[in-house]
């Protein structure tokens, strides 16, 4: 009998994981049904009773779900991390965001900046504006876009720039280009981990998927999609 694995994951890792699922399905005969939301929403929906077999979100959220009995204790494994980047419409003029000063200058002079206010990346960016002392100048020009659509907003002309995990920018090509990653001093990596549901009816299959996604054989694919291993 073909077994279906219900994967519930964060939008930031969607491009990378989707690139790997066909290989796993071909090798095992299992099928993977994937659902994606921003990190906090994934956790909230699982806490509310959403069914899943395998989850990929922030490690701290996996720990919380394990503590509440939703994730199997001891099943957590590290998946990787994703850095923050700036996106612009393909063909836009090159922008220098290598230094903190240059980065702040670009943000202050952008006509509009899309970000996902309900996601982990959006929360970090909002706090970063305060740290840089440019919140009053920049926040009136922020455009709130649902997670998963943030990078594409610049292609649709809804914003001049977008601030979002690198994975989402690379996935929006060729209409969208990666202007660059955040300056080293300001970079914030969003960590992701995998956990197995305590109520999974296909726990063994889910563990096989977890092992596949964390194996070194997929490192190159993940790197090409913007996911870094530690």
C-alpha positions as CSV (number, residue, x, y, z in Angstrom):
1,X,0.0,0.0,0.0
2,X,1.3,3.5,-0.9
3,X,1.8,5.6,2.2
4,X,1.2,9.3,2.2
5,X,3.3,11.5,4.5
6,X,1.7,14.8,5.6
7,X,4.4,17.4,5.7
8,X,3.7,20.7,7.4
9,X,6.4,23.3,6.9
10,X,7.5,26.9,7.0
11,X,7.2,28.9,3.7
12,X,10.9,29.8,3.9
13,X,12.0,26.2,3.3
14,X,9.3,25.4,0.7
15,X,11.4,25.9,-2.5
16,X,14.2,23.7,-1.2
17,X,12.0,20.9,0.1
18,X,9.8,20.8,-3.0
19,X,12.9,20.4,-5.1
20,X,13.7,17.2,-3.1
21,X,10.3,15.5,-2.7
22,X,10.2,13.9,-6.2
23,X,13.5,12.2,-5.6
24,X,12.3,10.8,-2.2
25,X,9.0,9.7,-3.7
26,X,10.7,7.9,-6.6
27,X,13.2,6.2,-4.3
28,X,10.7,5.0,-1.6
29,X,7.3,4.7,-3.3
30,X,5.8,7.0,-0.7
31,X,3.9,10.2,-1.5
32,X,4.3,13.5,0.3
33,X,1.4,15.9,0.7
34,X,2.9,19.3,1.7
35,X,1.3,22.3,3.3
36,X,3.1,25.6,4.0
37,X,2.6,28.6,6.3
38,X,4.8,31.1,8.1
39,X,6.5,29.6,11.2
40,X,4.1,31.0,13.9
41,X,1.1,29.9,11.9
42,X,2.4,26.3,11.5
43,X,2.9,26.1,15.3
44,X,-0.5,27.6,16.0
45,X,-2.4,25.3,13.7
46,X,-0.7,22.2,15.0
47,X,-1.5,23.3,18.6
48,X,-5.1,23.7,17.4
49,X,-5.2,20.1,16.1
50,X,-3.9,20.2,12.5
51,X,-2.9,16.7,11.4
52,X,0.7,16.2,10.3
53,X,3.3,13.5,10.2
54,X,6.5,15.7,9.8
55,X,7.0,19.3,10.6
56,X,9.8,21.7,9.6
57,X,9.8,25.0,11.6
58,X,12.0,26.9,14.0
59,X,13.8,24.6,16.6
60,X,12.3,26.5,19.6
61,X,8.8,25.9,18.2
62,X,9.6,22.2,17.7
63,X,10.7,22.1,21.4
64,X,7.4,23.7,22.4
65,X,5.4,21.2,20.4
66,X,7.3,18.4,22.0
67,X,6.7,19.8,25.4
68,X,2.9,19.9,24.6
69,X,2.9,16.3,23.3
70,X,2.4,17.2,19.7
71,X,5.9,16.2,18.5
72,X,7.6,13.0,19.4
73,X,10.2,13.6,22.1
74,X,13.7,13.1,20.8
75,X,12.7,13.2,17.1
76,X,14.0,16.7,16.5
77,X,16.9,17.0,14.0
78,X,18.5,20.1,12.5
79,X,17.5,20.8,8.9
80,X,19.5,24.0,8.1
81,X,19.3,27.7,8.2
82,X,18.3,30.5,5.8
83,X,19.8,34.0,5.6
84,X,17.9,37.2,5.0
85,X,18.2,39.1,1.6
86,X,16.9,42.0,-0.4
87,X,14.9,41.4,-3.6
88,X,14.2,43.7,-6.5
89,X,12.5,43.4,-9.9
90,X,14.7,41.6,-12.4
91,X,16.6,44.1,-14.5
92,X,16.7,46.8,-11.8
93,X,19.8,48.8,-11.3
94,X,22.5,47.1,-9.1
95,X,22.4,48.2,-5.4
96,X,25.2,48.2,-2.9
97,X,24.1,46.7,0.4
98,X,27.4,45.2,1.5
99,X,28.1,47.6,4.4
100,X,25.7,48.6,7.2
101,X,25.8,52.2,6.0
102,X,25.0,51.3,2.4
103,X,22.2,49.0,3.5
104,X,20.6,51.7,5.7
105,X,20.9,54.2,2.9
106,X,19.1,51.9,0.4
107,X,16.3,51.3,2.9
108,X,15.8,55.0,3.6
109,X,15.7,55.8,-0.1
110,X,13.4,53.0,-1.3
111,X,10.0,54.1,-2.4
112,X,8.4,51.0,-0.8
113,X,9.6,47.8,0.8
114,X,7.6,44.6,1.1
115,X,7.9,42.3,4.1
116,X,6.0,39.5,5.8
117,X,4.9,41.0,9.1
118,X,3.4,37.8,10.3
119,X,6.6,35.7,9.8
120,X,9.8,35.2,11.6
121,X,11.7,37.3,9.0
122,X,9.2,40.2,9.3
123,X,9.6,40.4,13.0
124,X,13.4,40.5,12.7
125,X,13.3,43.2,10.1
126,X,11.0,45.4,12.1
127,X,13.3,45.1,15.1
128,X,16.3,45.8,12.9
129,X,14.9,49.1,11.7
130,X,14.6,50.2,15.3
131,X,18.2,49.0,16.0
132,X,19.5,51.0,13.0
133,X,17.6,54.1,14.1
134,X,15.7,54.4,10.8
135,X,12.3,53.0,11.8
136,X,10.5,56.4,11.7
137,X,11.8,57.0,8.1
138,X,11.2,53.5,6.7
139,X,8.1,52.1,8.4
140,X,5.6,54.4,6.7
141,X,6.8,52.9,3.4
142,X,6.6,49.3,4.4
143,X,4.2,47.1,2.5
144,X,2.7,44.2,4.3
145,X,2.6,41.1,2.1
146,X,1.4,37.6,3.1
147,X,4.3,35.1,3.6
148,X,5.2,33.3,0.4
149,X,4.3,36.2,-1.8
150,X,6.7,38.8,-0.4
151,X,9.4,38.4,-3.1
152,X,6.9,38.2,-5.9
153,X,5.4,41.6,-4.8
154,X,8.3,43.4,-6.5
155,X,7.6,41.6,-9.7
156,X,4.0,42.7,-9.6
157,X,5.0,46.3,-9.0
158,X,3.5,46.4,-5.4
159,X,6.9,47.4,-3.9
160,X,10.3,48.6,-5.1
161,X,12.2,46.2,-2.8
162,X,11.3,43.2,-0.7
163,X,13.1,41.9,2.5
164,X,12.6,38.2,2.9
165,X,14.5,34.9,3.3
166,X,17.0,34.2,0.5
167,X,15.1,31.0,-0.4
168,X,12.0,32.9,-1.3
169,X,13.9,35.4,-3.5
170,X,15.7,32.6,-5.5
171,X,12.4,30.8,-6.0
172,X,10.8,34.0,-7.5
173,X,13.4,34.1,-10.3
174,X,13.5,35.0,-13.2
175,X,11.0,37.9,-12.5
176,X,12.8,38.8,-9.3
177,X,16.5,39.1,-8.6
178,X,18.6,38.8,-5.4
179,X,20.1,42.3,-4.7
180,X,22.2,40.8,-2.0
181,X,22.2,39.2,1.4
182,X,22.1,41.4,4.5
183,X,25.5,42.8,5.6
184,X,27.4,40.3,7.8
185,X,27.0,42.5,10.9
186,X,23.2,42.5,10.5
187,X,22.6,39.0,9.1
188,X,20.1,36.9,11.0
189,X,19.8,33.3,10.1
190,X,16.5,31.6,10.6
191,X,17.1,28.1,11.8
192,X,14.9,25.1,10.9
193,X,14.4,21.7,12.5
194,X,12.4,18.7,11.7
195,X,10.1,16.9,14.2
196,X,7.8,13.8,13.9
197,X,4.2,13.9,15.1
198,X,3.3,11.8,18.1
199,X,0.0,10.8,16.4
200,X,1.5,9.9,13.0
201,X,0.1,6.7,11.4
202,X,3.1,6.6,9.1
203,X,5.9,7.4,11.6
204,X,8.4,5.1,10.0
205,X,7.9,6.7,6.6
206,X,8.1,10.1,8.2
207,X,11.4,9.2,9.8
208,X,12.7,8.1,6.4
209,X,11.8,11.4,5.0
210,X,13.5,13.2,7.9
211,X,16.6,11.1,7.3
212,X,16.6,11.9,3.6
213,X,16.1,15.7,4.1
214,X,19.0,15.8,6.6
215,X,21.4,13.5,4.6
216,X,24.6,15.0,3.0
217,X,23.4,13.7,-0.4
218,X,21.0,16.7,-0.7
219,X,23.3,19.4,0.6
220,X,24.1,20.7,-2.9
221,X,20.5,21.0,-3.8
222,X,19.7,22.8,-0.6
223,X,22.6,25.2,-1.1
224,X,21.4,26.1,-4.6
225,X,18.0,26.9,-3.1
226,X,19.4,29.1,-0.3
227,X,19.4,26.7,2.6
228,X,22.8,26.4,4.5
229,X,23.9,23.5,6.6
230,X,25.8,24.4,9.8
